[in-house]
Amino acid sequence: MKQFYVIGNPIKHSLSPKIFNYLFDHFKIAARYDTKLIKDQNKFCDFITQSKNNVSGYNITSPYKEIAFKIVDEIDGSAKKNKSVNCIKVKDNKLIGYNTDEYGFSRMIYNNKILLNNNKILILGYGKVAETIVYYLIQNSNSHIYIHGRNKNKIQNFIKKFENKNIRILDSNCNKMDIIINCLSTKINSKNFASLLSYLPVAKTDIFIDLNYVKINLRKILMNKYISGIDMLIFQAIKSFDLWFGKKSKINHLEIFKILK
C-alpha cells in the first residue's frame, strides 16, 4: 500500500486526508493519506529523509514550503519562480518538488467566473502564497494591486521583488476595493486576524477571496460575494493526484472537483 502525508504546523485543521482518501477509494488505488505534525525545520528534514523509502508523496504546508524547496533533488518549473515547494513526488528514491498554488488559484478564478482585469485588488499578507498570487495577477491582468500587512518594511521588500508600478502599499484613505484576496497563513488565529483588520481602511469589496478554508471573522467588511479557499484546496489536491499517479489516474479535473465540492 502506498503512503502519502501532508506535513505542517498547524495541521489538525487539514481536510486533505478526507479528499485524498476519497480519491484513492474512488479510483480503487491501494494507498493511505495521513497528516503529520512537525514542529521545527530539523525534524521536518529528518522525517523526509528517513521516511522517503516508504512514502510515495508529500504535501507541504506552512511553515515548511521554503525548506522543502531546499531539500528536494529535482525542482519542477512550477516551484522555481518563488522557491517554494508544496508537493513532493518520490520517484526512484529521489524527491521531485512542485508547487500547485498557481494552478489551484487559476482554476478557482476560472471556476467562479471572476474577471481580474481593470480592478483594484488588495492582497492581505506578503508570504510565499501571496507572492505566487501577485505574479499570477501581473501576468493575467492589468489591475492595480495593493498590499496590506502588519509590517511596512516587509511589505516594501515584498513589493521590490516585482519591479511593477501597479503594486503599492495600501493607502490609508482607501475605503473600497473591487477584490480582496486573503493570503494570510492559517497560523494567524481569529484574534490576530481581527486585529489586522482593525487597521484596514477598506470597508467594502465586491469579492472577498479567502485562500484559507478555516472560518474567520469578516464582519468588518461588506462584500457582495465570498469565495472560500476550499475551491483552491480541491483543485490543488487534484493536481497533486495527477503528479503522483500521472496518466494512470485518468481523472477529469472539473468532474471530480464537483464531486469533492
Secondary structure, 3 states (H helix, E strand, C coil): CEEEEEEECCCCCCCHHHHHHHHHHHCCCCEEEEEEECCCHHHHHHHHHHHCCCCCEEEECCCCHHHHHHHCCEECHHHHCCCCCCEEEEECCEEEEECCHHHHHHHHHHHCCCCCCCCEEEEECCCHHHHHHHHHHHHHCCCEEEEECCCHHHHHHHHHCCCCCCEEECCCCCCEEEEEEECCCCCCCHHHHHHHHHCCCCCEEEEEEECCCCCCCCCCCEEEEEECCHHHHHHHHHHHHHHHHHHHHCCCHHHHHHHHC
